[in-house]
Each structure stands twice: as structure tokens, then as C-alpha cells.
Amino acid sequence: MSELAGNTELVNEPKERTAPTQILSLSASDFSALEERILRAVEVVRRERQARAAAEERAAKAEGHLNEKLPQVEQLEKELTALRAERDHVRERVERLLGQLDALEL
């Protein structure tokens, strides 16, 4: 009886399983064209990865160079601020002296 139960399951199988499946067929030229496209895509990806690695290397070098120059830039900014303050002080002194010369000419 258990054999019959097993056989009825086979009889009641859905028809989708027994329907023939469609097979995708490619001609030799289609396959060659697909292979060529894949090879070109692989080459593009390889070049882009190399370009990205080179760009990242240049960026790292530039950042290192910037970090080396940062203390010098800060020192130059301090010197510039001091020179501007000194220029303003000298300008005030010159204006005061010119004012005194003007007073003498009266």
C-alpha cells in the first residue's frame, strides 16, 4: 500500500515540471561578441582600478606634503601679522611727525 501512495504522488505531479524548458542558444559569433565585450569590460575595470590607485597615491603624497608645510605656513602667518602690526605702528609715527612739521610751518 505504501508503494501505491508513492505512485499516486508521481501521477499528481504538476504539469509545469514535465513541460519542456526553453534552451538559450548562442551562435558562435554571438558568443565571440559576448566574450569580446566581457574582455573589454574587464580591461576597463582594470584600468579604472589602476587610475584610482594612482590617484589615491598622489592624494596621499599631497597630504603628506601639506602636513610637512603646515608648520611653515603657520609661522609665515604669524610673521605677516607681526609685520602688519609694525607697519601700522610706523605709519602712526610718521603721521605724528608730519603733524608736528605742519605745526612748525604755521
C-alpha positions in Angstrom: 0.0 0.0 0.0 2.9 2.4 0.7 4.0 1.7 -2.9 0.7 2.9 -4.2 0.9 6.1 -2.1 4.3 6.8 -3.7 2.9 6.2 -7.2 0.0 8.5 -6.7 2.3 11.3 -5.8 4.1 10.8 -9.1 0.8 10.8 -11.0 -0.3 14.1 -9.3 2.9 16.0 -10.2 2.2 19.4 -11.6 2.4 19.8 -15.4 5.0 22.6 -15.1 7.7 20.2 -14.1 7.1 18.0 -17.2 6.8 20.9 -19.6 9.9 21.2 -21.8 12.2 24.1 -20.8 13.4 26.6 -23.4 17.1 26.4 -24.0 19.0 29.6 -24.7 21.2 29.0 -27.7 24.0 31.3 -28.8 25.7 31.2 -32.2 29.5 31.1 -32.3 29.5 34.8 -33.4 27.2 35.8 -30.6 29.4 34.0 -28.1 32.5 35.6 -29.5 30.9 39.1 -29.4 29.9 38.5 -25.8 33.3 37.2 -24.9 34.9 40.3 -26.5 32.5 42.6 -24.6 33.4 40.9 -21.3 37.1 41.2 -22.1 36.7 44.9 -22.8 34.7 45.4 -19.6 37.4 43.6 -17.6 40.1 45.8 -19.2 38.1 49.0 -18.4 37.7 47.9 -14.8 41.4 47.1 -14.6 42.4 50.5 -16.0 40.0 52.3 -13.7 41.4 50.4 -10.7 44.9 51.4 -11.7 43.9 55.0 -12.2 42.1 55.0 -8.8 45.2 53.6 -7.1 47.4 56.2 -8.7 45.0 59.0 -7.7 44.9 57.7 -4.1 48.8 57.6 -4.1 49.0 61.2 -5.4 46.5 62.3 -2.9 48.4 60.7 0.0 51.6 62.3 -1.2 49.9 65.7 -1.5 48.5 65.3 2.0 51.9 64.4 3.4 53.5 67.4 1.6 50.8 69.6 3.1 51.3 68.3 6.6 55.1 69.0 6.2 54.4 72.6 5.1 51.7 73.4 7.6 54.1 74.5 10.4 56.0 76.7 8.0 52.7 78.3 6.8 51.6 78.9 10.4 55.0 80.6 11.1 54.7 82.8 8.0 51.1 83.8 9.0 52.5 84.9 12.4 55.3 86.8 10.8 52.8 88.5 8.4 50.6 89.5 11.3 53.6 91.0 13.2 54.8 92.9 10.1 51.4 94.4 9.5 51.2 95.5 13.1 54.7 97.0 12.8 53.7 98.8 9.6 50.7 100.3 11.3 52.8 101.5 14.2 55.4 103.0 11.8 52.6 104.7 9.9 51.2 106.2 13.1 54.6 107.6 14.0 55.2 109.1 10.5 51.7 110.7 10.6 52.5 112.1 14.1 55.9 113.5 12.8 54.2 115.0 9.7 51.7 116.6 12.0 54.4 118.2 14.1 56.1 119.5 10.9 52.9 121.0 9.8 52.5 122.8 13.1 56.0 124.3 12.8 55.2 125.8 9.4 52.4 127.9 10.8 
